[in-house]
Amino acid sequence: MHRNWLVNRTNPEFLRYLSDKASISPLLTQILVNRGLRDADAIKNFLSPSLANFHDPFLMPDMDRAVSRLKEAVRRKETVFIYGDYDADGITATALLIAALKKLNLQVRYHIPNRITEGYGISDKGIQKAKECGAHLIITADCGISSGSEVAHARSLGMDVIITDHHEPPDRLPEAIAVVDPHRKDSAYPFKYLAGVGVAFKLVQAFFRNTGSGTQNTDLNEYLDLVALGTVADSVPLIDENRVLAAYGLKQINSVSCRRGIKALKKAASIEKPLSSVQLSFTLVPRIDAAGRLDDAGEVVELFLTEDDAVAVRIAGLLEEQNRNRQKIEGEVFRSALDMIGPHHAENAIVLSSRDWHPGVIGIVASRLVEKFFRPVFLFSVKDSVAKGSARGVPPFHLYNAIAECSDLLIGFGGHKQAAGLKMTADNLPAFKEKMNRVVERGLAKEDTTPVLEIDAAVNFSDISFNLVKELGLLEPFGDSNREPVFGARNIEIMNHRIVGSNHLKMQLRQDLINMDTIGFNMAGHIAKLGSASRVDIAFSPSVNEWNGSRNLQLSLKAMRPGG
């Protein structure tokens, strides 16, 4: 499953010193050192995320100008138009801004572009809609940083624009009233990796603080569930400010008093237990994303804003149906892409296109192909003479910069280090494929194309306890840059094994007379790869399995290889 296992090790004396200072176990200390935390204060802040640790929103470029223009809109009682994006991050950012601005007695309208007919970013259709509803101010949510000509068009029609975005800025910023983006080169903001909904939240925080419309720790709390959803959905690093936002937002999502739309969404998905950040990413988030991938995402905004239970139930049911349809289409595109790649793919980058692929699912399929082949993937859906693409990268490779090197072949592009969207004429696809393969060959070392399983610490079965599992819970919420801890153990005896469910491996393992139950999800085929080996090295995460009123320690297998 993973060819290279990397076990983290730290000077034992330093671990003992730091664990004593932070009053935590050496194992938890090792994990936190692996996350870059090397002093007791930083560890305590990490383990106890607090709303008091929010950064000053006015450290972000143009935040003062954005707040000033918003105050003017309130004074003049203007209509404000929110222009969002069609993914979960953009949808939650849009809903947050609408809810907050309506509390200021503003008339608020919004637009979520159709992925198929309008594509990503600000469109002429959206600008015209803003003009027709009498808006004097457009605020973008999770988009706009690359929409210079569209912003100029809006200004020519008498509308000001405030951009809130978190994507990589182009060399020349749009000429908006304010461009609020932590990735700006002139940004003094101490944390660069907010999601789009996080940037929208900072605008609201800045406005409330500047006008005295409530305090940071009360009025803003009601929006943290939306911030958590968008932050987890966009796979930004769950560290620093994102960790605080996600931790507090998850508490709201799991509370009995959560907003009607989230409650209806959980019921439609048959979710009864509290959700972790990881569970959130494969339960609620795909359902929120499904509408924007296949149809119109506008109703999802209504789901988050409605005070009517019947409306919430109706929209949640629609999303459930759309998500099932999305899964079917995604599977078809994935199998089609695998057929194109074949068994002996040797290129540096995977660049594929088809006129039969639905553009709404190619991003998900690209992510699955990266997991399988561990190299940058570019998938294009071709319609008429235009190829619209989604790209996903591998950790050592800066995808956005690589695409920028091919900008002469593109109509437009935007994104991050690990994910991007791009568009070109279909005739340029062969040239793009050739050039991108050269860029990847130059920018990605051979060793970086081999997957690495990072193991936080080597342990013995005697180290695994209920107390350890409880202590590891302090690391939640898990996500990018704060993954679930993985431990390694060597030369473990296989006592017995069986296949359960459709493809899961259930085993009982022993080390030094200590037996442990283990479960390897979708790992049934791994037993055959062990050959005659009776002992194995394993990588795993410890957990507690609760069943029929009993609680037992269980190891969740991540990888396995012959012992020694």
Backbone torsions as a table, in degrees:
resi	resn	phi	psi	omega
1	MET	NA	-46.4	175.0
2	HIS	-127.5	124.1	-175.7
3	ARG	-79.7	-31.7	-179.2
4	ASN	-112.5	119.8	176.4
5	TRP	-102.7	126.0	-179.4
6	LEU	-116.2	113.9	-179.2
7	VAL	-98.1	121.3	178.0
8	ASN	-76.1	137.2	177.5
9	ARG	-136.8	144.0	179.3
10	THR	-134.2	152.1	177.9
11	ASN	-50.6	121.4	-176.5
12	PRO	-58.1	-37.6	-179.9
13	GLU	-64.6	-40.5	177.9
14	PHE	-64.6	-40.6	178.5
15	LEU	-61.5	-44.5	-179.9
16	ARG	-63.1	-43.4	179.6
17	TYR	-60.6	-49.0	-175.8
18	LEU	-69.6	-37.6	179.0
19	SER	-65.3	-36.4	176.4
20	ASP	-66.1	-43.7	-178.6
21	LYS	-64.5	-38.0	-176.7
22	ALA	-93.2	-5.8	179.6
23	SER	58.7	45.9	175.6
24	ILE	-134.3	169.2	-177.4
25	SER	-71.7	155.2	175.5
26	PRO	-58.3	-34.1	179.4
27	LEU	-65.4	-45.7	178.1
28	LEU	-65.1	-36.2	177.6
29	THR	-61.8	-43.4	178.5
30	GLN	-58.8	-42.6	179.9
31	ILE	-61.8	-44.0	-177.9
32	LEU	-69.4	-35.6	174.0
33	VAL	-62.5	-40.1	176.4
34	ASN	-60.2	-28.7	179.9
35	ARG	-86.0	3.6	177.3
36	GLY	93.3	9.0	-179.2
37	LEU	-98.0	115.7	-171.8
38	ARG	-127.9	15.4	172.2
39	ASP	-140.5	156.0	-171.3
40	ALA	-63.2	-38.4	-179.6
41	ASP	-64.8	-43.3	178.7
42	ALA	-62.3	-39.4	178.7
43	ILE	-64.6	-45.0	-179.6
44	LYS	-63.3	-40.1	177.5
45	ASN	-64.6	-37.8	-179.6
46	PHE	-67.9	-44.1	-176.6
47	LEU	-76.2	-16.6	179.9
48	SER	-128.8	70.0	-178.5
49	PRO	-59.0	136.0	-174.4
50	SER	-135.1	143.2	175.6
51	LEU	-62.7	-20.1	178.5
52	ALA	-69.7	-13.5	-178.0
53	ASN	-93.2	11.6	174.6
54	PHE	-62.3	142.9	176.0
55	HIS	-81.3	156.7	178.7
56	ASP	-66.9	116.9	-177.1
57	PRO	-63.8	-22.8	-177.5
58	PHE	-77.5	-1.5	171.8
59	LEU	-76.9	-12.2	179.2
60	MET	-82.4	135.9	-179.0
61	PRO	-54.9	139.8	175.0
62	ASP	68.4	5.1	-179.2
63	MET	-63.4	-37.7	178.7
64	ASP	-63.6	-38.5	179.3
65	ARG	-68.7	-38.5	178.7
66	ALA	-64.3	-44.2	-179.3
67	VAL	-65.3	-41.6	179.7
68	SER	-60.8	-43.5	-179.4
69	ARG	-68.9	-34.7	178.9
70	LEU	-68.8	-38.2	176.7
71	LYS	-62.8	-37.2	177.1
72	GLU	-63.8	-40.1	178.6
73	ALA	-63.3	-39.0	178.3
74	VAL	-66.0	-43.4	-178.7
75	ARG	-63.5	-39.3	-178.5
76	ARG	-88.5	-3.3	-177.8
77	LYS	55.6	47.5	-178.4
78	GLU	-78.4	159.8	168.0
79	THR	-83.8	128.0	179.8
80	VAL	-109.1	137.1	-176.4
81	PHE	-113.8	120.8	178.1
82	ILE	-95.3	123.7	179.6
83	TYR	-110.6	107.8	-174.5
84	GLY	-102.3	-171.1	175.0
85	ASP	-115.7	163.9	-172.2
86	TYR	-90.7	2.0	176.7
87	ASP	-95.7	176.9	-174.5
88	ALA	-60.4	-36.2	178.8
89	ASP	-63.9	-49.9	-179.6
90	GLY	-66.2	-37.6	-179.5
91	ILE	-65.7	-45.7	-180.0
92	THR	-67.8	-36.6	176.7
93	ALA	-62.8	-41.6	178.7
94	THR	-63.2	-48.4	-179.8
95	ALA	-60.9	-40.4	179.8
96	LEU	-61.7	-48.0	-178.5
97	LEU	-64.6	-40.5	178.7
98	ILE	-61.7	-48.4	-177.4
99	ALA	-61.6	-43.1	-178.0
100	ALA	-68.6	-42.8	-176.8
101	LEU	-71.6	-31.1	177.1
102	LYS	-66.1	-27.9	176.5
103	LYS	-67.8	-18.0	178.4
104	LEU	-93.8	11.2	179.2
105	ASN	64.5	28.6	175.1
106	LEU	-88.0	149.0	168.8
107	GLN	-80.2	121.4	-175.2
108	VAL	-123.0	129.9	172.2
109	ARG	-121.4	164.2	-179.1
110	TYR	-149.0	165.9	177.4
111	HIS	-146.4	128.3	170.2
112	ILE	-110.8	117.3	-176.1
113	PRO	-66.7	152.2	173.9
114	ASN	-80.8	124.8	-176.5
115	ARG	-57.3	-38.1	-174.0
116	ILE	-77.8	-48.6	-171.8
117	THR	-90.0	-26.4	-177.5
118	GLU	-111.9	-34.5	-177.5
119	GLY	79.6	-174.7	-175.6
120	TYR	-76.6	147.8	174.3
121	GLY	92.1	-177.6	-178.3
122	ILE	-72.6	135.4	179.8
123	SER	-119.0	160.1	176.5
124	ASP	-61.5	-35.1	178.5
125	LYS	-61.2	-44.0	179.7
126	GLY	-66.0	-39.5	178.8
127	ILE	-64.1	-41.9	178.7
128	GLN	-64.0	-38.7	177.9
129	LYS	-62.1	-40.8	178.8
130	ALA	-63.2	-42.6	-179.4
131	LYS	-64.0	-42.9	-176.5
132	GLU	-66.5	-28.2	-179.2
133	CYS	-89.8	6.6	174.2
134	GLY	80.4	22.8	-179.2
135	ALA	-74.8	141.2	173.1
136	HIS	-107.6	-10.4	-177.9
137	LEU	-139.7	127.7	173.4
138	ILE	-107.5	132.0	172.9
139	ILE	-118.6	122.7	178.8
140	THR	-85.7	155.2	179.8
141	ALA	-133.1	108.5	178.4
142	ASP	68.2	28.2	178.0
143	CYS	-166.0	172.9	172.7
144	GLY	107.0	-17.3	-174.2
145	ILE	-65.9	-25.0	-179.8
146	SER	-108.7	17.5	-173.6
147	SER	-107.9	52.9	-176.7
148	GLY	-59.3	-47.7	-177.1
149	SER	-68.7	-35.4	179.5
150	GLU	-68.9	-38.3	176.8
151	VAL	-63.7	-41.8	177.6
152	ALA	-61.4	-38.2	178.3
153	HIS	-64.5	-43.2	178.9
154	ALA	-61.6	-42.0	179.5
155	ARG	-64.5	-36.9	179.9
156	SER	-65.5	-21.4	178.4
157	LEU	-93.6	6.9	175.4
158	GLY	90.1	16.7	-179.0
159	MET	-112.7	134.0	173.0
160	ASP	-83.8	156.7	-178.7
161	VAL	-131.3	131.2	167.6
162	ILE	-111.3	123.3	179.0
163	ILE	-98.0	126.3	166.5
164	THR	-118.6	118.0	-173.6
165	ASP	-152.6	166.1	178.0
166	HIS	-135.5	10.4	178.1
167	HIS	-83.5	164.7	-179.0
168	GLU	-62.6	127.3	-179.4
169	PRO	-76.0	148.6	172.0
170	PRO	-73.6	173.1	179.7
171	ASP	-61.0	-35.4	178.3
172	ARG	-112.3	120.7	-179.0
173	LEU	-76.8	151.5	173.6
174	PRO	-60.0	148.3	-178.7
175	GLU	-87.1	66.9	179.1
176	ALA	-95.9	167.0	174.6
177	ILE	-58.1	-39.7	178.3
178	ALA	-150.3	139.4	175.5
179	VAL	-120.6	100.8	-175.5
180	VAL	-100.8	105.1	-177.2
181	ASP	-153.3	118.9	-177.3
182	PRO	-65.1	-14.0	179.8
183	HIS	-86.5	-1.0	177.2
184	ARG	-59.1	142.4	-177.2
185	LYS	-63.2	-27.2	-179.3
186	ASP	-94.4	14.9	-176.4
187	SER	-78.3	132.8	173.6
188	ALA	-99.8	5.3	-178.3
189	TYR	-67.1	131.7	-170.8
190	PRO	-74.8	-8.9	-179.0
191	PHE	-132.5	120.2	-172.5
192	LYS	-88.8	-14.1	-160.5
193	TYR	-108.9	33.5	171.6
194	LEU	-63.7	148.3	170.0
195	ALA	-75.9	172.4	177.4
196	GLY	-58.7	-40.8	179.1
197	VAL	-67.3	-29.2	176.7
198	GLY	-67.1	-40.2	178.2
199	VAL	-66.5	-41.9	176.5
200	ALA	-60.3	-40.5	178.1
201	PHE	-61.6	-40.8	-179.6
202	LYS	-65.6	-33.6	175.4
203	LEU	-63.2	-45.7	179.2
204	VAL	-64.4	-42.3	177.9
205	GLN	-59.1	-45.6	-179.3
206	ALA	-63.0	-42.1	-178.8
207	PHE	-65.5	-47.0	-179.3
208	PHE	-62.1	-39.5	-179.3
209	ARG	-67.9	-41.3	-175.3
210	ASN	-71.0	-31.1	-175.4
211	THR	-100.8	-6.3	-177.7
212	GLY	73.6	22.0	-178.9
213	SER	-81.5	46.4	-179.0
214	GLY	112.8	172.5	-179.5
215	THR	-103.6	157.9	-175.9
216	GLN	-57.7	-36.7	-171.4
217	ASN	-90.3	-0.2	179.4
218	THR	-118.1	-64.8	-174.4
219	ASP	-61.0	-30.3	-175.8
220	LEU	-82.8	-17.7	-175.4
221	ASN	-58.3	-35.0	-174.5
222	GLU	-67.9	-12.5	-180.0
223	TYR	-99.0	-4.8	-172.7
224	LEU	-68.9	-26.0	176.3
225	ASP	-64.3	-41.5	177.2
226	LEU	-66.1	-39.6	179.4
227	VAL	-63.7	-42.4	179.6
228	ALA	-63.0	-43.8	179.4
229	LEU	-59.2	-50.4	-178.4
230	GLY	-67.4	-36.0	-179.2
231	THR	-67.8	-46.5	177.8
232	VAL	-65.0	-41.1	-178.1
233	ALA	-61.1	-36.2	-173.6
234	ASP	-87.5	0.6	175.5
235	SER	55.9	34.8	172.8
236	VAL	-77.9	160.1	-177.9
237	PRO	-58.8	127.3	179.7
238	LEU	-89.3	62.7	177.4
239	ILE	-132.5	170.8	175.0
240	ASP	53.8	-131.0	-175.0
241	GLU	-66.1	-34.5	178.2
242	ASN	-61.5	-34.0	179.2
243	ARG	-65.3	-42.0	178.4
244	VAL	-64.1	-47.9	-178.8
245	LEU	-60.3	-44.1	-178.7
246	ALA	-69.5	-41.5	-177.4
247	ALA	-62.4	-47.9	-178.8
248	TYR	-73.4	-35.4	178.0
249	GLY	-65.4	-38.1	178.0
250	LEU	-62.8	-36.1	177.1
251	LYS	-60.3	-39.7	177.9
252	GLN	-68.1	-44.7	-179.4
253	ILE	-59.7	-35.4	-177.2
254	ASN	-90.4	-0.5	-179.0
255	SER	-82.9	157.3	179.5
256	VAL	-69.5	-18.9	-178.0
257	SER	-100.8	22.7	179.7
258	CYS	-63.7	160.6	-175.6
259	ARG	-61.4	152.5	-172.0
260	ARG	-56.0	-41.1	-177.7
261	GLY	-63.6	-41.1	179.4
262	ILE	-69.3	-39.9	178.2
263	LYS	-61.1	-43.5	179.2
264	ALA	-66.5	-37.2	179.8
265	LEU	-66.1	-41.5	177.9
266	LYS	-64.4	-41.5	-179.9
267	LYS	-65.4	-42.1	179.4
268	ALA	-62.8	-31.3	-179.8
269	ALA	-91.3	6.9	179.7
270	SER	57.9	40.3	178.7
271	ILE	-97.9	120.3	-178.2
272	GLU	-116.6	-27.2	-177.9
273	LYS	-93.6	159.7	176.5
274	PRO	-57.8	143.5	-177.3
275	LEU	-97.7	137.3	169.0
276	SER	-87.1	172.1	177.9
277	SER	-62.3	-39.4	179.6
278	VAL	-65.0	-45.1	179.0
279	GLN	-64.2	-36.4	178.4
280	LEU	-58.6	-38.1	-174.8
281	SER	-69.9	-23.0	178.5
282	PHE	-117.4	12.6	174.9
283	THR	-118.0	-75.6	-176.4
284	LEU	-73.1	-41.6	-174.8
285	VAL	-58.7	-48.0	179.1
286	PRO	-60.5	-31.5	179.0
287	ARG	-70.8	-37.7	176.7
288	ILE	-67.1	-41.4	-179.1
289	ASP	-69.6	-27.1	-171.1
290	ALA	-58.2	-40.4	-177.4
291	ALA	-61.6	-45.5	-179.5
292	GLY	-69.8	-24.4	180.0
293	ARG	-76.7	-35.9	-172.7
294	LEU	-112.3	-22.8	-171.2
295	ASP	-149.1	-135.4	-177.0
296	ASP	-103.8	124.6	-176.4
297	ALA	-87.6	-0.1	-177.0
298	GLY	-58.6	-36.6	-177.9
299	GLU	-67.1	-23.3	178.5
300	VAL	-69.2	-34.6	174.0
301	VAL	-60.0	-44.6	177.9
302	GLU	-61.9	-35.7	177.6
303	LEU	-56.9	-41.8	-177.1
304	PHE	-79.8	-16.6	-176.6
305	LEU	-103.8	-19.3	-171.6
306	THR	-67.6	146.6	172.4
307	GLU	-108.4	9.9	-177.3
308	ASP	-106.8	116.8	-178.0
309	ASP	-60.6	-39.4	-178.2
310	ALA	-64.3	-40.0	177.7
311	VAL	-64.6	-43.0	180.0
312	ALA	-61.6	-43.2	-179.7
313	VAL	-64.9	-40.9	-179.7
314	ARG	-63.5	-46.7	-177.7
315	ILE	-69.1	-39.4	178.5
316	ALA	-61.8	-38.7	177.3
317	GLY	-65.3	-39.2	177.7
318	LEU	-63.2	-42.3	179.5
319	LEU	-65.3	-36.1	177.9
320	GLU	-61.4	-43.6	179.2
321	GLU	-67.1	-43.2	179.4
322	GLN	-64.2	-35.2	179.9
323	ASN	-67.4	-39.0	176.2
324	ARG	-62.6	-40.7	178.6
325	ASN	-65.9	-40.4	177.2
326	ARG	-59.8	-42.5	179.8
327	GLN	-61.3	-40.6	-180.0
328	LYS	-64.5	-48.4	-179.2
329	ILE	-64.6	-42.3	179.4
330	GLU	-58.9	-43.0	179.1
331	GLY	-61.2	-40.2	179.9
332	GLU	-65.4	-42.9	-179.9
333	VAL	-67.8	-39.2	179.5
334	PHE	-61.6	-45.8	179.6
335	ARG	-65.6	-37.6	177.7
336	SER	-63.4	-42.6	-179.9
337	ALA	-65.3	-40.8	178.2
338	LEU	-61.8	-38.3	178.3
339	ASP	-63.4	-37.6	179.0
340	MET	-68.9	-37.5	-177.1
341	ILE	-70.8	-43.8	-179.7
342	GLY	76.0	177.5	-173.6
343	PRO	-81.4	-12.2	-172.3
344	HIS	-124.9	48.1	-178.4
345	HIS	-69.7	125.1	-174.9
346	ALA	-124.1	3.5	-177.6
347	GLU	-78.9	160.0	-178.4
348	ASN	-73.1	-35.0	178.5
349	ALA	-126.4	148.6	175.5
350	ILE	-97.4	112.8	179.9
351	VAL	-123.7	111.3	-175.3
352	LEU	-132.6	154.7	178.8
353	SER	-148.7	155.5	176.8
354	SER	-159.4	146.7	173.9
355	ARG	-81.8	-9.5	-177.6
356	ASP	-97.0	-6.4	-175.5
357	TRP	-85.3	135.2	175.7
358	HIS	-73.8	125.3	-176.6
359	PRO	-65.2	-18.0	-178.0
360	GLY	-75.3	-14.8	-176.0
361	VAL	-116.6	-4.1	-173.8
362	ILE	-67.7	-25.6	176.3
363	GLY	-66.1	-42.5	178.4
364	ILE	-65.5	-43.4	-179.8
365	VAL	-63.5	-39.5	177.5
366	ALA	-59.6	-41.0	178.0
367	SER	-62.9	-40.5	179.2
368	ARG	-66.4	-36.7	179.0
369	LEU	-70.2	-34.7	175.5
370	VAL	-61.9	-43.4	178.2
371	GLU	-60.0	-37.3	-175.7
372	LYS	-79.9	-39.6	-172.7
373	PHE	-111.8	-12.9	176.5
374	PHE	51.7	57.3	172.5
375	ARG	-155.7	160.2	-178.5
376	PRO	-59.0	140.2	-176.5
377	VAL	-125.9	134.8	178.8
378	PHE	-129.2	114.3	179.7
379	LEU	-116.4	136.8	-176.5
380	PHE	-125.8	134.6	170.1
381	SER	-100.9	123.1	-173.7
382	VAL	-104.4	127.1	174.0
383	LYS	-134.3	128.8	-174.0
384	ASP	55.9	-118.1	-177.1
385	SER	-111.2	13.1	-175.3
386	VAL	-116.8	134.9	177.2
387	ALA	-109.9	116.5	176.4
388	LYS	-102.1	127.5	-171.8
389	GLY	-124.5	157.9	170.2
390	SER	-125.2	137.1	-178.0
391	ALA	-125.6	144.6	175.5
392	ARG	-134.4	143.2	-175.1
393	GLY	-116.5	-178.9	175.0
394	VAL	-109.3	154.2	-169.9
395	PRO	-50.0	-41.6	-175.9
396	PRO	-76.0	-5.2	-168.0
397	PHE	-113.9	130.6	-180.0
398	HIS	-90.4	99.0	-172.4
399	LEU	-63.9	-45.9	-177.2
400	TYR	-59.1	-45.0	179.9
401	ASN	-64.7	-36.5	178.9
402	ALA	-64.7	-42.6	178.8
403	ILE	-65.2	-36.3	178.8
404	ALA	-59.7	-32.3	178.3
405	GLU	-67.7	-18.3	179.7
406	CYS	-107.4	17.4	-172.7
407	SER	-62.6	-23.2	179.4
408	ASP	-65.9	-16.8	-178.9
409	LEU	-99.3	-2.0	-169.2
410	LEU	-109.8	154.0	169.9
411	ILE	-82.8	-37.6	179.0
412	GLY	-174.0	163.0	177.9
413	PHE	-162.6	165.4	176.7
414	GLY	-172.6	162.2	177.7
415	GLY	151.5	-148.9	-174.4
416	HIS	-128.0	-168.7	176.6
417	LYS	-67.0	-35.4	-173.4
418	GLN	-111.6	-9.2	-178.5
419	ALA	-148.6	142.5	-178.0
420	ALA	-157.0	161.4	171.7
421	GLY	-121.7	149.6	-178.3
422	LEU	-153.4	160.2	-177.8
423	LYS	-144.4	141.9	179.4
424	MET	-154.4	168.3	171.2
425	THR	-71.9	144.0	-176.1
426	ALA	-59.5	-29.6	-179.6
427	ASP	-64.3	-21.6	-178.2
428	ASN	-87.3	-2.9	-177.3
429	LEU	-58.8	-47.3	180.0
430	PRO	-60.8	-41.5	179.7
431	ALA	-66.3	-38.9	178.4
432	PHE	-64.0	-44.1	179.9
433	LYS	-59.4	-45.5	-179.6
434	GLU	-64.1	-45.7	-177.4
435	LYS	-68.8	-41.3	-179.1
436	MET	-65.5	-35.8	176.8
437	ASN	-62.2	-36.1	177.1
438	ARG	-69.6	-40.0	179.1
439	VAL	-63.3	-43.3	-179.5
440	VAL	-68.0	-40.9	178.9
441	GLU	-59.9	-39.1	-179.4
442	ARG	-76.1	-33.0	-171.3
443	GLY	-101.5	-7.1	-176.6
444	LEU	-124.9	113.4	-179.3
445	ALA	-67.7	155.3	-177.8
446	LYS	-57.0	-41.3	-178.1
447	GLU	-68.9	-19.0	179.9
448	ASP	-80.9	-4.9	177.4
449	THR	-97.1	6.2	175.9
450	THR	-106.1	124.2	-179.2
451	PRO	-60.4	144.1	178.2
452	VAL	-120.8	130.6	172.4
453	LEU	-98.3	110.9	-178.4
454	GLU	-87.3	120.8	-178.1
455	ILE	-105.7	125.3	-174.0
456	ASP	-68.6	-33.9	-179.3
457	ALA	-167.3	147.7	171.4
458	ALA	-85.0	132.1	-175.7
459	VAL	-135.0	169.7	169.3
460	ASN	-110.0	160.3	179.0
461	PHE	-59.6	-28.6	179.8
462	SER	-66.4	-17.3	178.4
463	ASP	-80.9	-17.2	-173.8
464	ILE	-86.3	124.3	-177.8
465	SER	-149.4	168.4	175.5
466	PHE	-62.6	-37.4	179.5
467	ASN	-63.7	-38.3	178.4
468	LEU	-63.9	-45.1	179.9
469	VAL	-60.8	-41.0	178.4
470	LYS	-63.7	-41.9	-179.8
471	GLU	-65.9	-39.2	178.6
472	LEU	-63.2	-25.3	177.6
473	GLY	-62.2	-20.7	177.5
474	LEU	-65.9	-19.0	-178.9
475	LEU	-79.0	-16.7	177.8
476	GLU	-59.7	150.4	1.6
477	PRO	-82.5	143.3	179.6
478	PHE	-89.1	151.2	177.4
479	GLY	176.4	-162.5	179.1
480	ASP	-55.5	132.6	-179.1
481	SER	72.4	-3.0	172.1
482	ASN	-147.0	64.0	-177.0
483	ARG	-72.3	165.7	175.2
484	GLU	-61.0	134.1	-178.4
485	PRO	-60.5	142.2	177.2
486	VAL	-124.6	127.5	177.9
487	PHE	-108.5	161.4	177.3
488	GLY	-125.5	144.4	175.9
489	ALA	-138.7	141.1	-172.8
490	ARG	-110.5	151.2	171.0
491	ASN	56.6	53.8	-176.3
492	ILE	-95.6	136.4	-177.5
493	GLU	-85.3	132.7	175.6
494	ILE	-86.9	115.2	179.3
495	MET	-84.1	-46.1	176.3
496	ASN	-161.8	163.8	177.9
497	HIS	-153.5	155.5	175.7
498	ARG	-157.2	161.6	177.8
499	ILE	-95.9	130.1	178.0
500	VAL	-123.1	154.5	-177.8
501	GLY	61.9	-147.1	-177.0
502	SER	-85.1	-35.5	-172.7
503	ASN	-158.3	32.7	-175.1
504	HIS	-108.1	143.9	-176.6
505	LEU	-104.3	117.9	177.8
506	LYS	-106.8	126.5	-178.4
507	MET	-138.1	155.4	166.4
508	GLN	-114.6	124.2	-176.1
509	LEU	-116.2	155.8	-178.9
510	ARG	-135.3	141.9	171.2
511	GLN	-144.2	123.4	178.4
512	ASP	50.5	48.6	176.1
513	LEU	69.3	8.4	176.1
514	ILE	-104.6	121.6	178.9
515	ASN	-94.7	144.5	177.1
516	MET	-135.9	131.8	170.9
517	ASP	-76.7	141.6	179.4
518	THR	-135.5	153.6	174.5
519	ILE	-134.9	129.6	176.2
520	GLY	-116.7	102.4	-177.7
521	PHE	-69.6	129.8	-179.0
522	ASN	57.7	33.2	-178.7
523	MET	-118.3	19.5	-177.6
524	ALA	-58.1	-36.1	-177.4
525	GLY	-72.0	-11.5	-175.8
526	HIS	-73.2	-24.2	179.5
527	ILE	-62.1	-41.3	-179.1
528	ALA	-63.1	-30.2	-177.6
529	LYS	-74.2	-14.7	-179.4
530	LEU	-79.3	-15.5	-178.9
531	GLY	63.6	-129.0	-177.6
532	SER	-93.3	5.3	-176.8
533	ALA	-63.1	132.7	176.7
534	SER	-104.5	-6.6	176.8
535	ARG	-126.7	148.1	-174.9
536	VAL	-136.9	156.2	163.2
537	ASP	-96.8	138.7	-177.4
538	ILE	-130.3	150.4	168.7
539	ALA	-117.7	135.3	-170.0
540	PHE	-157.8	164.8	169.2
541	SER	-119.2	129.4	179.8
542	PRO	-78.2	147.9	179.4
543	SER	-151.9	176.4	175.1
544	VAL	-114.3	124.4	178.0
545	ASN	-98.2	119.4	179.4
546	GLU	-106.3	123.6	-176.9
547	TRP	-151.3	126.6	178.6
548	ASN	51.8	40.8	176.1
549	GLY	82.9	-1.7	179.1
550	SER	-107.5	153.0	179.8
551	ARG	-123.4	124.4	-178.8
552	ASN	-133.6	147.1	173.4
553	LEU	-69.2	140.5	179.2
554	GLN	-145.0	141.2	177.0
555	LEU	-100.2	127.2	175.2
556	SER	-94.1	109.3	-174.9
557	LEU	-69.4	136.9	173.9
558	LYS	-109.5	-30.9	179.7
559	ALA	-162.7	160.3	-177.2
560	MET	-154.2	143.8	176.9
561	ARG	-149.2	161.8	178.3
562	PRO	-55.6	139.4	-176.1
563	GLY	-58.9	141.3	178.0
564	GLY	89.7	NA	NA
